[in-house]
Structure formats: structure tokens, C-alpha cells
Amino acid sequence: MDTAAIEVFTSGQRRNVGIFAHVDAGKTTTTEHMLYESGRIRSLGSVDAGTAMTDSMDIEKERGISVRAAMTSFQWKGQSVNLVDTPGHVDFLSEVERSLRVMDGAVLIISAVEAVQAQTEVIWNALRKLRIPTLIFVNKMDRIGADAASVMDGIHKYLSADMIPFQVPIGVEQDFRGAENVWVNGDESVYEFLAERDEDLLQRYLNGDTIKLSDWKQHAIDMSQRAEIFPLFYGAAGKGIGVTAVMDAMVEYLPAAQGDTEAPLSGIVFKIERDKTMGRMAYIRLYEGVMRNRDMIYNHTQQLAEKITQIRKVDGGRSEDIGVLQAGDIAAVCGMTQVRIGDVLGRPDAIPDEARLAVPLLTVQAHWVNEAEYPRVVQAMQELSDEDPLLDVQWMQDERELHVKVMGPIQLEILTNMLANRYGLQVRFGQPSVIYKETPAQAGEGYIAYTMPKPCWAILRFRIEPGPRGSGLYYEADVRTEKLLLQYQNEVARRVPEALQQGLYGWEVTDLRVKLIDGEHHVWHTHPLDFAVATPMGIMDGLANVGTQLLEPILQFRIVVPEEFGGRVMNDLILMRGTFDPPNLHGDRMVIEGRVPVATSLDYPMELGSLTKGRGTIATFFDGYEVCPPDVKSERQRRGVNPLDQSKYILSVRKALQG
């Protein structure tokens, strides 16, 4: 690796680009070749050998997979590029989700052999929701089984009809030698593609007007930067073929970062990590304004201010103090101890929306080998949850238990490894169980009159109704401020989501509307925290009155198997409570698509592999929650005292608040 100091690029424009793909499509290898071609590194690293620059964690080097999103920078044709190499495995989708939010452009890598896979579709849908301009790199064109035509069919079927090859591949499989640029000879099909998507251009084209090649290309650039079309390129990153063409396309077809350095500060924290030397570092994308070392920065989300000690440019496993962060750029900031992932710094006006991809569907309990290490395990798990909030560590102090939410078994392996390598702790995890949710069974009311033991006074009445599936929580208040002061109404609004974290069966309650329809405070007897105590009791009273239904997570699947196994697989799906469309035959292979509960299909990938001797594949992604059949029961142990036991609950909460 280059031992020269990390360059801080200032010339030209800046682009923030994410590299995304299904696992093993070649993201990290492509990134490594980009760094090499740009001169950022002097020799090529290898994913398999554990020497890739962006795989800096020990576990990444050992396993040959990316676990965390890694940032690096290079300069190409006078342009500065912040490049984020994201994990491809579905278990680390949360890293992808956080990276997406701060990207101006994306390169989506698709294997020429495996084509469009489940993770590819998930990422593509998120890219489209956020309208992020995207290039497609069809990688591994040199591999046995590579099929450019089949890949394009899959792209048009599963992703978008607005994808257009700007190259023609030369050779295939072991004879693949590269690709020819379509602009060299002026490809008529490309002109037609562009004209169909621009009314003025179409009119000129149909009229036979002379349109210069430079005009066609400028239209292509403009459309790509507006995310109306998606240029596609071919290559074999392992041999370095096609990588520079993608780098050229990144600075040509993807937009430059925007941002006014003179405007008030506006930025977002999208990643937290701990450095052995610098400690806790917050990665920030700045959209407006400027940050400097020793500045006091206002955290809009938490409504507090913290002082920056250093601003560092991170490159793989190395970093350097750069002292300043300007609008449009990304850097790691030290000194902010309270900041969390997702926090908005300064004004929220310039911050883009987020796309939620990662939904942990499993929960596991952590077990420590040495009882004396219990406090250190708690601290370590809380630190890891700080870096990945979706772990949502639940510490049940009375029961001395730790529970954590995960995406899948690979994530558990990585957690075990990180606890051992980073903290020196031997921790094993129990058998994963499915995360259910609850939703109101009908409409009704909840009521609480918290007036004893004095001094206290908080009276609340809620209307609770079921909401559409996937709607989450919608809360509103309709109470006159003379009956219930606005500050108390705000406290109720803050406590309602907390109160819904555990329903009648111990699971989170979702897909409901909660309306505060009546409330009352007392001039003398009400304490500011009385409504923090009363709200969970009023909500749980309402849930007890309306009852709740269990919701279970559902997966969408695509199974591809040799035709002879089709009947057995469809029978398995029926036994798993799955539903599916009529199967399609592609040659001697059967494709079955449908939906299946997580609970019944946890072990099916291994069963399918065993049944078909590795010739069958299953791709799945989360497709929402649905009401469980009546015979499915699941109850989770409640943390803390149940608010339905009001006397005991009041005493426990009062004690906690005083403490």
C-alpha cells in the first residue's frame, strides 16, 4: 500500500459515490483496481489474500467479505472522488442503508454469471426511491457461464427498462478482451433509446435534423445525472478490464456534490466507529456550511452542542487530520461523544430522505463464558450497538440477560469474532428466534387517572385503532391546552412510542393510530414527570381493552431448481405456509416465485442445498409483516414491570426516575 500521506483533494469537483452489489459480485476487487489505476496505491491488494485496502477489519481479511462500509478517496481526470465500498451480504444491509443516504451517485455491480440477485433488487429499489443516479457495471465477463444477453434480460425484467449499454462486449468467457464504446461509431439503437425519453430530441430525430454526436452524448449525460437513464458497462475487475471505463463514467455521468459553504451548517452522521488511536469517530456528510477543528457544533436531533477536536480524512485503515470539512464532502469527526447515527447537525433543511432496507427479523440471547466478564460484555455490546443501532441491544438488568437483534447467522459469526478480537471476550449466542410484532385487533379506548400516591396528577384518555399494514405508528392529540398544557402534551407524544415497544405478548406494537382525546393536569399537584409515568399505563389499558393480534415477518423468494425437484419444492413450500405463482420453465430449470413466513423457512436454504446437491438456489428478501394464523402463538418475556400492574409499576418507575 502507498505509504505516502493521505492526499486531501481540493482541485476540480467532488463526487460521493457508493459501490453496491450482491455478495461476491466483485465490489471490493473493483474498488481496489480503481485505487490502483488512479495511483492511490502502488500495488494491488487481494480480497482472498486479505490485503484489500478497504477490508481493514481482521474478520474481513480472514473471511474475504466486507462487513462494514469502508471509505477511500482518489482523484481521476481532475475530479475528486469519495468512494464507499459497501458490504454485499444481506446480513449487513444496515451498512448499505446508512451509506445510501449520503451518496450523490452509485455504481451497481452485477455478476455476468449470477445476474440479478435478491440483494441487487433490494438495493436497486432503494436507489430508485432516493433517485440516486446509477451506473451499472456487469463484472466477471471472463468467467465460465457469463452471458451478457441473459444479464440484460434480467436487468430489464427485474430492475429497469431505462438501462442502456454504452459498450459492446468483445468476446465472452475466457475470450473476453474488453468492450467497445458505443459513441465511437455512433450506435443508432442508442440514439433511438435517448430520443424515446426526450420529446424535443425525438421530434428532431424523426424530422431527420442533424444532431451532432456531442449533442447526443450531452443528452445522455444530463439524463443520467437526473437518474432518468442508467448507463451500463462491461468488464472483468479481477483482471482490471473495464475498470478505467467505469471511472471515466463516474466523473462524466454521475453528478458532482452540491453545497454552499457560505450557508448555515447542515450535515448528517451516517456511521460511528472506534479507532485504536483516536477513539470514537463520527462520519459526517456535510451538505451546507463548513466545520473546523475546535468548532462547537449544534446537534439538531438531540438539541445539544459538542466541540470538535479533530476532523480526519479516512482512507481504508488510515486517517489524517485535515482540520476542515466543507459542504459536499465527507470526513470523520472526533470529540463528539454524544452524537449518534442518524443525528442531524445544524439545520435539517438540506438533508435528503432515507430509504429503510434493513429489518432485523431474528433475536438472540448472548451468553458469557466467564461470569466475572458480565459487565464488560454489557459494555462491549452497547458499544457495538452504537456502531450499528439495528442491533438494538436489550439489557435486562434484573434477569442479567442480554438480547440482540440480527439479520442472520453470518452476522452472529461476525459479532462473536469482534467480541473476541476487539474486546477479548468469549461470548456465544443462543438459537435465533423470529421477531414477531403486535397490532390492535379492533378499535377502542385506554384511560388512566394517575392521582395517587400524591403528589401527582395526570389524567389521559387515548383512542386506539388498527392502521394499514406497514404504516407503523400514527399519533395525534386533540386536547385543549387549558385542560392539558402543551409541555405535558409533548411529553405524552414522546412517551407513546416507548410505551408501544412491548405489547400484551411482549412484542413491539405497530400499524396503529393513537389519538389523545382527553387529558387533564392539576395546577398544584402535577409534577412534570407525571405524564411519563401515566402514558404507558394509559396505552397498556387501551391495548388490554382492544386486544392485539400477532404479526409475523414474511419473505419474498425466488427458487431456481432442476425441473426434477420442482414438485418436491412446491410441496415443501405448502408445508411452510408459503404461497407461490405458477412456476416457469427455463430450459431444464424451474423458477418458483412467491412468499413464505420467516418462522417456517429458517432452515430451508440448507435443506434445499441438500435436496438438490447444491444445484438449487433460493434468494429471499423481506416483504413485510402479516397477521399470524390463529394457531401460531409467541410470547416474549417482558422487560421491567407491566404497566397493567399499576401499583407495582408506579413504584418501580418513581424509583427509577428518582434514581
C-alpha positions in Angstrom: 0.0 0.0 0.0 1.1 3.6 -0.7 3.0 4.9 2.4 2.7 8.5 1.3 0.5 10.8 3.4 -3.2 10.8 2.6 -3.9 13.4 0.0 -6.6 15.9 0.6 -8.1 16.7 -2.8 -9.2 20.3 -3.4 -9.0 20.7 -7.2 -11.9 20.2 -9.5 -15.3 18.9 -8.5 -16.1 16.3 -5.8 -18.2 13.2 -6.2 -19.5 10.9 -3.4 -20.1 7.5 -5.0 -21.2 4.2 -3.4 -20.2 0.8 -4.7 -23.1 -1.6 -4.3 -23.8 -5.2 -5.2 -24.9 -8.7 -4.2 -22.3 -10.6 -2.2 -19.4 -11.9 -4.4 -20.2 -9.7 -7.4 -16.8 -8.1 -7.1 -17.2 -4.7 -5.3 -14.0 -4.7 -3.3 -11.9 -6.0 -6.2 -13.3 -3.3 -8.4 -12.6 -0.7 -5.7 -9.0 -2.0 -5.3 -8.4 -1.6 -9.1 -9.8 1.9 -9.1 -7.4 2.9 -6.4 -4.5 1.3 -8.3 -5.4 2.8 -11.7 -5.8 6.3 -10.0 -2.3 6.0 -8.4 -3.7 6.0 -4.9 -2.0 2.6 -4.2 1.2 1.3 -5.8 0.4 -2.4 -5.7 -2.9 -4.3 -6.0 -4.3 -6.0 -2.9 -6.5 -9.1 -2.9 -9.8 -9.9 -1.2 -8.8 -13.6 -1.0 -5.4 -12.8 0.5 -6.9 -10.3 2.9 -4.8 -7.4 1.6 -7.6 -5.3 0.0 -7.3 -1.7 1.2 -11.0 -1.3 2.1 -11.1 -4.6 4.0 -9.3 -3.3 7.1 -11.0 -5.3 9.8 -9.4 -8.6 10.9 -12.6 -10.6 10.3 -12.9 -9.1 6.7 -9.3 -10.2 5.9 -10.0 -13.7 7.4 -13.4 -14.3 5.7 -12.8 -12.4 2.5 -16.1 -10.5 2.8 -16.9 -6.8 3.5 -18.6 -6.4 6.9 -18.5 -2.6 7.3 -18.9 0.2 4.7 -15.3 1.5 4.0 -14.4 4.9 2.6 -11.5 5.8 0.5 -10.7 8.7 -1.9 -8.9 9.1 -5.2 -8.5 11.7 -8.0 -9.4 10.9 -11.6 -9.2 13.3 -14.5 -9.1 16.3 -12.2 -12.1 15.2 -10.2 -12.0 14.2 -6.5 -14.0 11.0 -5.7 -15.1 9.9 -2.2 -15.7 6.2 -2.8 -17.7 4.0 -0.3 -17.3 0.2 -0.7 -20.4 -1.3 1.0 -21.0 -4.9 2.1 -22.8 -7.2 -0.2 -24.1 -9.8 2.2 -27.8 -9.4 3.3 -26.8 -9.7 6.9 -25.0 -6.3 6.7 -27.8 -4.5 4.8 -27.8 -1.8 7.6 -24.4 -0.6 6.5 -25.7 -0.3 2.9 -28.8 1.6 4.1 -26.7 4.2 6.0 -24.3 4.7 3.1 -27.1 5.2 0.6 -28.3 8.3 2.4 -25.1 10.3 1.8 -24.3 9.3 -1.8 -24.6 11.6 -4.9 -24.2 8.7 -7.3 -23.8 4.9 -7.3 -22.1 2.1 -9.2 -24.2 -1.1 -9.0 -22.1 -4.2 -9.8 -23.8 -7.2 -11.3 -22.1 -10.6 -11.9 -22.3 -11.7 -15.6 -22.7 -15.2 -14.3 -25.2 -15.0 -11.4 -27.0 -11.9 -13.0 -29.7 -10.0 -11.0 -29.9 -11.5 -7.4 -32.2 -10.7 -4.4 -29.8 -8.2 -2.9 -29.4 -6.5 -6.2 -33.2 -5.8 -6.4 -33.3 -4.6 -2.8 -30.5 -2.1 -3.4 -31.9 -1.1 -6.8 -35.3 -0.3 -5.2 -33.7 1.9 -2.6 -31.6 3.7 -5.2 -34.7 4.5 -7.2 -36.6 5.6 -4.1 -33.9 8.1 -3.3 -33.5 9.0 -7.1 -29.7 8.4 -6.9 -28.1 8.5 -10.4 -26.6 5.0 -11.0 -24.1 3.3 -13.3 -24.2 -0.5 -13.9 -21.0 -2.5 -14.1 -21.5 -6.0 -15.4 -18.5 -7.7 -13.9 -16.9 -11.2 -14.3 -17.4 -11.3 -18.1 -14.4 -13.5 -18.3 -15.9 -16.3 -16.2 -17.4 -19.6 -17.5 -21.2 -19.1 -17.8 -21.0 -15.3 -18.4 -23.9 -14.3 -20.6 -24.3 -10.6 -21.4 -27.7 -11.1 -23.2 -29.2 -13.0 -20.3 -28.0 -10.4 -17.8 -29.7 -7.6 -19.9 -32.9 -9.6 -20.0 -32.8 -10.0 -16.2 -32.0 -6.3 -15.7 -34.9 -5.2 -17.9 -37.2 -7.7 -16.2 -36.3 -7.1 -12.5 -34.7 -3.7 -12.4 -35.5 -1.2 -15.2 -36.1 -0.8 -18.9 -34.2 2.5 -18.7 -30.8 0.8 -18.6 -28.7 1.2 -21.7 -25.4 -0.4 -22.6 -22.8 2.3 -23.5 -20.4 -0.5 -24.5 -20.5 -3.6 -26.7 -18.6 -6.6 -25.2 -15.7 -8.1 -27.2 -15.6 -11.8 -26.7 -17.1 -13.8 -23.8 -15.9 -16.1 -21.0 -12.2 -16.9 -21.4 -12.2 -15.0 -24.7 -13.4 -11.7 -23.2 -11.0 -8.9 -24.1 -12.9 -5.8 -23.1 -15.6 -3.6 -24.6 -16.0 -1.1 -27.4 -17.6 2.4 -26.6 -20.9 2.8 -28.5 -20.0 6.5 -29.1 -17.1 5.6 -31.3 -19.2 4.6 -34.3 -22.5 6.2 -33.4 -24.9 3.4 -32.5 -28.4 4.0 -33.9 -30.1 2.0 -31.2 -28.6 4.3 -28.5 -29.9 7.3 -30.4 -33.4 5.8 -30.5 -33.2 4.9 -26.8 -32.4 8.5 -25.9 -34.9 10.1 -28.3 -37.7 7.9 -26.9 -37.1 9.6 -23.5 -36.9 13.2 -24.6 -39.8 14.8 -26.5 -37.7 17.6 -28.2 -34.9 15.2 -29.1 -37.5 12.7 -30.5 -39.0 15.4 -32.7 -35.7 16.4 -34.1 -34.7 12.8 -34.7 -38.0 12.0 -36.5 -37.7 15.1 -38.6 -34.2 14.0 -39.8 -32.5 17.0 -38.3 -28.7 16.8 -38.0 -27.8 16.1 -34.3 -24.1 16.2 -33.5 -22.5 13.3 -31.7 -21.6 15.7 -28.9 -25.3 16.7 -28.5 -26.3 13.1 -28.2 -23.7 12.5 -25.6 -24.6 15.6 -23.6 -28.3 14.5 -23.6 -27.1 11.1 -22.3 -25.0 12.8 -19.5 -27.9 15.1 -18.5 -30.4 12.2 -18.4 -28.0 10.0 -16.4 -27.3 12.8 -13.9 -31.1 13.2 -13.4 -31.5 9.4 -12.9 -33.7 9.1 -16.0 -31.4 6.6 -17.7 -28.7 4.2 -16.3 -25.6 3.6 -18.4 -24.2 0.1 -18.4 -20.6 -1.1 -18.8 -18.8 -4.4 -19.1 -15.6 -5.7 -17.5 -13.6 -8.2 -15.5 -12.3 -6.4 -12.5 -10.2 -9.3 -11.4 -8.0 -8.7 -14.5 -8.5 -4.9 -14.4 -10.5 -5.0 -17.6 -13.2 -2.2 -17.9 -12.3 -0.5 -14.6 -11.0 2.7 -16.1 -14.1 3.0 -18.3 -16.3 2.9 -15.2 -14.0 5.5 -13.6 -14.4 7.7 -16.7 -18.2 7.2 -16.5 -18.2 8.1 -12.8 -16.9 11.6 -13.4 -18.9 12.0 -16.6 -22.3 10.5 -16.0 -22.7 11.0 -12.2 -23.4 14.4 -10.7 -20.9 16.4 -8.6 -21.7 17.1 -5.0 -23.6 20.3 -4.4 -23.4 22.5 -1.3 -22.9 26.2 -0.3 -20.0 26.7 2.1 -21.5 30.1 2.9 -24.8 28.7 4.1 -25.7 27.7 7.7 -24.3 24.3 8.7 -26.3 21.2 7.7 -24.9 17.7 7.9 -25.8 14.2 9.0 -24.0 11.4 10.9 -24.1 8.2 9.0 -21.5 6.0 10.6 -19.8 5.6 14.0 -16.6 3.6 14.5 -13.9 3.4 17.1 -10.3 3.9 16.2 -7.5 2.4 18.3 -5.7 5.7 18.5 -8.4 8.4 18.0 -11.3 6.7 19.9 -14.9 7.3 18.8 -15.2 8.8 15.3 -18.4 10.1 13.7 -18.6 10.0 9.9 -20.4 13.1 8.6 -21.6 14.1 5.2 -21.8 17.9 5.1 -24.5 19.3 2.8 -24.1 23.0 3.6 -21.6 25.2 5.5 -18.1 24.5 6.9 -16.8 22.7 10.0 -13.4 23.3 11.6 -11.4 21.8 14.4 -12.5 23.2 17.8 -15.8 24.4 16.4 -18.9 24.0 18.7 -21.5 22.0 16.6 -25.2 22.1 17.3 -26.9 18.7 17.2 -30.4 19.4 16.0 -31.6 15.8 16.7 -30.5 15.8 20.4 -30.7 19.6 20.9 -27.2 19.9 22.4 -23.9 21.3 21.3 -20.5 19.5 21.2 -17.0 20.5 20.4 -15.0 19.0 17.6 -11.4 18.1 18.4 -10.3 16.8 15.0 -11.6 16.4 11.5 -9.9 13.4 9.8 -9.9 12.1 6.3 -10.1 8.3 6.5 -8.7 6.0 3.8 -9.1 2.3 4.5 -7.5 1.7 7.8 -5.6 5.0 7.9 -6.6 8.6 8.7 -5.1 12.1 8.8 -6.2 15.3 10.4 -7.4 17.7 7.7 -8.8 20.4 10.1 -11.8 21.4 7.9 -14.8 19.8 6.4 -16.7 21.7 3.6 -20.1 21.3 2.1 -20.3 18.4 -0.3 -17.5 16.4 1.4 -17.4 13.5 3.9 -15.0 13.1 6.8 -14.7 11.5 10.3 -15.0 13.9 13.2 -13.5 13.2 16.7 -14.6 14.7 20.0 -18.4 14.4 19.7 -19.2 11.8 22.5 -23.0 12.1 22.5 -23.6 12.0 18.7 -25.5 9.0 17.3 -26.0 7.6 13.8 -28.8 9.5 12.1 -28.3 12.7 14.0 -28.7 15.9 12.1 -26.1 18.6 12.7 -27.1 22.2 12.3 -30.2 22.8 10.2 -32.2 19.8 8.8 -33.3 21.7 5.6 -30.7 20.2 3.2 -30.7 16.6 4.5 -32.2 14.1 2.0 -34.7 11.4 2.8 -33.6 7.9 3.9 -34.6 4.5 2.5 -35.2 1.8 5.1 -33.8 -1.5 3.8 -32.6 -3.4 6.8 -35.2 -5.0 9.1 -33.7 -7.4 11.7 -36.0 -10.5 11.7 -34.3 -12.5 14.4 -33.5 -12.1 18.1 -30.8 -14.0 20.1 -29.6 -14.1 23.6 -25.9 -13.6 24.4 -24.2 -16.0 26.9 -20.8 -15.2 28.5 -18.4 -18.0 29.5 -16.9 -16.2 32.4 -19.5 -14.7 34.9 -16.9 -12.1 36.0 -16.9 -10.7 32.5 -20.6 -9.9 32.5 -20.1 -6.1 33.0 -17.6 -6.0 30.1 -19.9 -7.9 27.8 -22.7 -5.4 28.5 -20.4 -2.5 27.7 -19.0 -4.2 24.6 -22.4 -5.0 23.2 -23.6 -1.4 23.9 -20.6 -0.1 22.0 -21.3 -2.4 19.1 -25.0 -1.2 19.1 -23.7 2.4 19.0 -22.0 1.5 15.7 -25.0 -0.5 14.4 -28.2 0.8 16.1 -30.3 -2.0 14.5 -28.6 -4.5 16.9 -30.9 -2.8 19.4 -29.3 -4.4 22.4 -31.8 -5.2 25.2 -30.2 -5.3 28.6 -32.5 -6.9 31.2 -30.7 -6.0 34.4 -32.9 -7.8 36.8 -32.7 -11.1 34.9 -29.0 -10.4 34.0 -29.8 -11.1 30.3 -28.6 -9.5 27.0 -30.7 -9.9 23.9 -29.7 -8.6 20.4 -31.5 -8.3 17.0 -29.7 -9.7 14.0 -30.2 -10.1 10.3 -28.9 -13.7 10.0 -26.3 -16.3 11.0 -23.3 -14.6 9.3 -23.8 -11.5 11.4 -23.7 -13.7 14.5 -20.4 -15.2 13.4 -19.0 -11.7 12.9 -20.3 -10.5 16.3 -18.7 -13.4 18.0 -15.4 -12.7 16.2 -15.5 -9.0 17.0 -16.2 -9.6 20.7 -13.2 -12.0 20.8 -10.7 -9.9 18.7 -11.6 -6.4 19.8 -12.6 -7.0 23.4 -11.0 -10.3 24.3 -14.4 -11.7 25.4 -15.7 -15.2 24.8 -19.4 -14.9 24.1 -21.7 -17.4 22.5 -25.2 -16.7 21.2 -28.3 -18.9 21.6 -30.6 -20.2 19.0 -32.1 -17.3 16.9 -35.9 -16.8 17.3 -38.2 -14.8 15.0 -39.1 -11.3 15.9 -42.9 -11.0 15.9 -44.9 -7.8 16.3 -48.4 -7.0 17.6 -51.2 -4.8 16.2 -54.6 -3.8 17.7 -57.3 -6.3 17.0 -60.1 -3.7 17.0 -60.7 0.0 17.9 -61.2 1.1 21.5 -60.0 3.4 24.3 -57.4 3.4 27.1 -57.7 5.5 30.2 -55.6 6.4 33.2 -56.2 8.6 36.2 -52.8 8.8 37.9 -53.7 10.8 41.1 -52.2 8.6 43.8 -49.9 8.3 45.7 -49.6 12.1 45.9 -48.1 14.4 44.9 -49.1 13.5 41.3 -51.9 14.3 38.9 -52.1 13.1 35.3 -55.3 12.0 33.5 -55.2 10.7 30.0 -57.7 9.1 27.5 -56.5 7.6 24.3 -58.3 6.3 21.2 -56.5 3.3 19.7 -57.4 2.0 16.2 -55.8 -0.5 13.8 -53.8 1.0 10.9 -52.9 -0.2 7.4 -50.3 -2.9 7.3 -46.8 -1.4 7.2 -48.0 2.0 8.4 -46.2 1.9 11.7 -47.5 4.4 14.4 -49.5 7.5 13.6 -50.0 9.7 16.7 -52.0 12.9 17.2 -53.5 14.9 20.0 -56.9 16.7 20.2 -56.9 18.2 23.7 -57.4 21.9 24.6 -54.2 23.4 26.1 -56.1 24.9 29.0 -57.0 21.3 30.1 -53.6 19.9 29.4 -50.6 22.2 28.9 -48.6 21.9 25.7 -45.5 20.9 27.5 -47.4 17.9 29.0 -48.9 17.0 25.6 -45.4 17.0 24.2 -44.2 14.7 27.0 -47.1 12.3 26.2 -46.2 12.3 22.5 -42.6 11.5 23.4 -43.6 8.6 25.6 -46.2 6.9 23.4 -43.6 5.2 21.0 -41.7 4.0 24.1 -44.9 2.6 25.6 -45.6 0.6 22.4 -42.2 -1.2 22.5 -43.9 -4.1 24.5 -47.5 -5.1 23.9 -49.7 -7.8 25.5 -47.3 -10.5 24.3 -44.1 -8.6 24.9 -43.5 -7.6 21.2 -43.5 -4.2 19.6 -46.9 -2.9 18.7 -47.2 -1.4 15.2 -49.6 -0.4 12.4 -52.0 1.6 14.6 -53.4 5.1 15.1 -53.2 6.6 18.6 -55.1 9.8 19.4 -55.0 11.6 22.7 -58.7 12.6 23.0 -58.7 13.9 26.6 -56.3 14.9 29.3 -56.0 16.9 32.5 -53.3 18.3 34.6 -53.6 19.9 38.1 -52.1 23.4 38.8 -50.7 22.3 42.2 -50.4 18.5 42.2 -49.0 17.8 38.7 -45.2 17.0 38.6 -43.5 17.4 35.1 -42.7 13.7 35.0 -46.3 12.5 35.9 -47.1 12.1 32.3 -44.0 10.0 31.7 -45.4 7.6 34.3 -49.1 7.8 33.2 -48.6 7.4 29.4 -47.5 3.7 29.4 -50.4 2.8 31.8 -53.0 4.5 29.6 -51.6 2.9 26.4 -51.5 -0.6 28.0 -55.0 -0.2 29.4 -56.1 0.6 25.8 -54.3 -2.5 24.4 -55.9 -4.7 27.1 -59.3 -3.4 26.0 -58.9 -3.8 22.3 -56.7 -6.9 22.3 -53.8 -7.5 19.9 -53.0 -9.8 17.0 -49.6 -11.3 16.4 -47.8 -10.3 13.2 -45.1 -12.4 11.6 -42.4 -11.4 9.1 -42.8 -12.6 5.5 -40.1 -13.2 2.9 -40.4 -12.9 -0.9 -38.4 -15.7 -2.5 -37.2 -16.9 -5.9 -36.2 -20.5 -6.1 -34.3 -22.0 -9.1 -34.0 -25.8 -9.2 -33.6 -28.5 -11.8 -37.1 -29.5 -13.1 -37.0 -32.9 -11.4 -37.1 -31.3 -8.0 -39.9 -28.8 -8.7 -42.7 -31.0 -7.3 -40.9 -31.7 -4.0 -40.0 -28.0 -3.6 -43.6 -26.9 -4.2 -44.8 -29.4 -1.6 -42.2 -28.1 0.9 -43.5 -24.6 0.3 -47.1 -25.6 1.0 -46.0 -27.2 4.3 -44.1 -24.0 5.2 -47.4 -22.0 4.7 -45.9 -20.5 1.6 -47.8 -19.1 -1.4 -46.4 -19.0 -5.0 -47.2 -18.2 -8.6 -47.3 -20.9 -11.3 -43.7 -22.0 -11.9 -41.8 -21.0 -15.1 -39.5 -23.3 -17.0 -36.2 -22.0 -18.4 -34.6 -24.9 -20.2 -34.3 -27.7 -17.7 -34.6 -25.4 -14.7 -37.7 -24.4 -12.9 -38.2 -20.9 -11.4 -40.7 -20.6 -8.5 -41.5 -17.2 -7.0 -43.7 -16.4 -4.0 -43.9 -15.6 -0.3 -43.2 -17.6 2.8 -43.1 -16.9 6.6 -39.6 -16.5 8.1 -40.5 -18.8 11.0 -41.2 -21.8 8.9 -38.3 -21.3 6.4 -35.3 -20.5 8.6 -33.5 -23.8 7.7 -34.8 -24.2 4.2 -31.7 -22.9 2.3 -29.7 -25.7 3.8 -32.5 -28.3 3.1 -32.7 -27.1 -0.5 -29.0 -27.4 -1.0 -29.0 -30.9 0.5 -32.0 -31.9 -1.6 -30.6 -30.7 -4.9 -26.9 -31.5 -4.1 -26.1 -27.8 -4.4 -27.8 -27.4 -7.8 -30.8 -25.4 -6.4 -30.7 -21.8 -5.2 -33.0 -19.7 -3.1 -32.9 -15.9 -2.9 -35.1 -14.1 -0.3 -35.8 -10.6 0.9 -38.1 -9.1 3.5 -41.6 -8.4 2.3 -43.4 -7.0 5.3 -45.4 -8.3 8.3 -48.7 -10.1 8.1 -51.2 -11.4 10.7 -50.4 -14.8 12.0 -52.8 -17.7 11.7 -54.8 -18.3 14.9 -52.8 -21.4 15.8 -49.5 -19.5 15.8 -48.6 -18.3 19.3 -45.5 -16.5 20.5 -44.9 -14.6 23.7 -41.8 -12.7 24.7 -40.6 -12.2 28.3 -41.4 -8.6 29.3 -38.6 -6.3 30.4 -39.5 -4.5 33.6 -42.8 -4.2 35.3 -46.0 -4.4 33.2 -47.9 -1.0 33.3 -51.1 -3.1 33.7 -50.0 -3.8 37.2 -50.4 -0.1 38.0 -49.5 -0.1 41.7 -46.2 -2.0 41.2 -45.4 -0.1 38.0 -45.9 3.3 39.7 -43.5 2.4 42.5 -40.9 1.0 40.1 -41.0 4.0 37.7 -40.9 6.5 40.5 -37.9 4.8 42.0 -36.2 4.8 38.6 -37.0 8.5 37.9 -35.7 9.5 41.3 -32.5 7.4 40.7 
